[in-house]
Amino acid sequence: MREHATESYSLAFDKYALVTLFACAYAAVIGPFLLSGDPTPSTATDIQNASPNLVVRIFIPAIATVTVVMAVRNRDRLRRWPVHLLCLFAYVAFAGASIVWAFRPEASFVRFAQQVMLLSSIVLPAMLASRTSDLMRGVFLCFAAGSVLNVVFGYQTPIGYAGYLPGKNALGQFSGMALLFAFHETLYPGSRRLFGIAIAGISVLLLMWSDSKTAFALAFFSPLLAGLVFAFTRVTRASPAIALVAALIFYASLASFYDFGMNNVSEVLYNDPTLTGRTHIWHFAFSEIAQRPVFGWGYQSFWLVGSDAPSVVEAPGWIANMPNAHNGYYDTILELGYVGLGLLILFILTTLHRLAGVVDFRRMWLLLSIALYVIMYNCLETIWMHGSEPLWVVFVIVAVEVARHTQPDSAEFPSQAPSFVPAGPHGSS
């Protein structure tokens, strides 16, 4: 039976897995914690992108250098790549090419270089790591440590509790992700379950303190939706990617027929049909997209690139102070045009499609829950390939984990990557 299939993992991480976990720990714990004493942070991404500090200038290049050495020494084990990771590389490569036509090429180049070093430190070592290394449990431990630190070293802002992170929204995103990992840990017996319950309790407490309604709702809705998607794939013999597309089409049709959309949801949740002002930002964003619809303004070359930037000169009122469009998909179009958005969607869908090949149901449920959480969160915040955002880093790790568990061990030479085989009526593959 597919749902009872399991794999054996070990917490004795090899050196390759540790490099990936260091990169994750930097994004989720180390970087934000060291920056928590800065009196003027707006968001973690702003700090990372606008003014690289000592942590960024030393830590990221150092870990990237270690990664390159590992990759060169083991280049024979990196000959084959699954399609969804090739789509990720195409998405990243197009972002790099956009430096040529970027509004501020120098800023775009610096931010792109940081992004490439960070992604290399995640993808390459993880693909070299032994499959018996439980990479996802290592990521859980990073978020567990961060959850405890957010309780011990947190601070109160005028609009809510922020932990050691740069704002309550960042704390909400972080705590929601920690809760998803904690849910997964409770599926295992013994000390893992007890520890998972403890972190789940801390995560819920942080979500309540942050007063982040979006994070709280998505943290509980994502695993439920992942279960429904899994049921859909068993009945229809389709992949999760098809389920997501079908859900989007159904939502669009229903919203059009009943004249019901996100504005109505916002009215219920926030008593504000503008999604706390986001619709005004989006209206401005689309006016700027219309000027460069195909290739965009260049990778991270629209917001926070100087006093003469279009986001400052052409934006009305308070929107000129925004660090991003508060929507990962709209920001992708702003920066990389509709071509970039197409590459991003291709990466997301191919990752979901291949995810169905993960044999262990518990691991598949975790990976799908995380993917859906990040996909939906990008409708209200900008996360896709944006600095060292913890949610973006974890999504990339999910993509690599899907590759690790749907093809032979990296030490072998696969002649062909396995394709998705839909589950049979009784759960068999």
Salt bridges, closest charged atoms under 4 A:
GLU7 OE1 - HIS405 ND1 3.60
ASP76 OD1 - ARG79 NH2 3.04
ASP134 OD1 - ARG363 NH2 2.71
GLU185 OE1 - ARG137 NE 3.74
GLU185 OE2 - HIS184 ND1 3.79
GLU185 OE2 - ARG192 NH2 2.85
ASP211 OD1 - LYS213 NZ 3.94
ASP308 OD1 - ARG104 NH2 2.27
ASP360 OD1 - ARG362 NE 3.88
GLU381 OE2 - ARG278 NH2 2.56
GLU381 OE1 - HIS326 ND1 2.99
GLU401 OE2 - ARG363 NH1 2.77
GLU401 OE1 - ARG404 NE 2.88
GLU401 OE2 - HIS405 NE2 3.07
